[in-house]
Amino acid sequence: MAEKKGLSKPVKLKADLADLLGARSLPRTEITKKLWDYIKSRKLQTTKVNGKPENAGKNIVVDAKLIKIVNNTKIKTASGKVVDLTKLKEGQTIDMMQIASVVSANIE
């Protein structure tokens, strides 16, 4: 059987993410899927942005469990942009596109 590579290759999760997902090692694709399952099951996606339904669901409200992994996020992207979510507070929101940065910051 061929060795799994790329996004299918299991990676080691840091403690806070492992506790949230209930696993110590998962492929990136599965990490993202499980995070979205968690977000959707707790209805953490916003229903409005700036009082309007446009882009509803684009932002994620950070709850007590998510804040632990979100606050671990301070990385530099390939384009050189720094994503720093270390000062985010419970109840604040992150853009759904920042989930990839959160995952990257919480794997070894």
N, C-alpha and C positions, 0 to 999 in steps of 0.2 A: 504494500500500500504506500502511496506517495506521501511524503512529508507535507504537512499543511504549511502554506506560506502566506505572506501578506496579511490581509484582514482576517483570514480564516485561521491564522496561527494563534493559539492561546497565549495570552500575556498574563503576567502576575499582577494582581490588583493590590493597591495600597490598602491598609487596614480599614479605613472609613468606607471606601467603595466596596470592599469585600463584605463588610458587615451589612451594608444596604442591599447588596445583590445576593448575598448568601452563597458566595463562591469565592475561592481564592485565586482562580485562574479561569479566564474565558477569552474567546476570540473577540476582537473589537466589535464585530457585527453584533454579537450576542450582548455585549455590554450596552451598546446603544439601544438595542431592542428592549432589554430589561429596564433601562432608565426610562424609556418612553412608556412602557407598560406601567411603571410606578407613577409617572407624571399623570397619565390619563386616568388611572384607577382612582387617584386622589383629586381629580379635577383641578389640577394646578395650572392649566393653560388659561390665559386671560380670555374673557369674552368680549372685551372692548379695549381699544387702544385710544387714549385721549378722548374717551367718551363716545367713540364711534365704533361700529361693528367691523369696519375695514381692518384687515389683518388680524382678526380675532384668532386667538390660539398661537400667535407668533411669539408671544412672551410667556415666560414660565415664572410663576410665583414660587419663590424658594421657601420651603417649609423647614421645620426643625431637623429633619433627617438629611435633606439635600444641602442645607447650609454647611454641614461638615465637609462635604466633598467640594462644594463650590468654593469655600474659603481656602482650599488647597491650591487654587488655580492662579498661577502667575507664570505664564510662559511667553516665549517669543515665537511668533509664527514664522513660517518660511519666508514670508514677505517682509519680515522685520518688525511687524506690529507687536506691541506688548499687550497681552490680555491679562489684566490684573483684577481678580474678583475677590481678593483677600479681605477687603473691608465691607463687603456686602452684608446686609443684615437680613434676618428672617423677615419674610413678608415683602421684600423688594423683588424685582423681577430681573430676569436675564433674557436675552434674545435667544430664540431656539437655535440659532446658528452657533452659539457659544457652547453648545453641548459637546461638540468635537474637542474644544479646548479643555473643557472640564474632564473629559475622558482621558485626553493626553496627559494632563497634569496628575491623574490619579492611577497611572499604571507604572510599573517598573520595567 
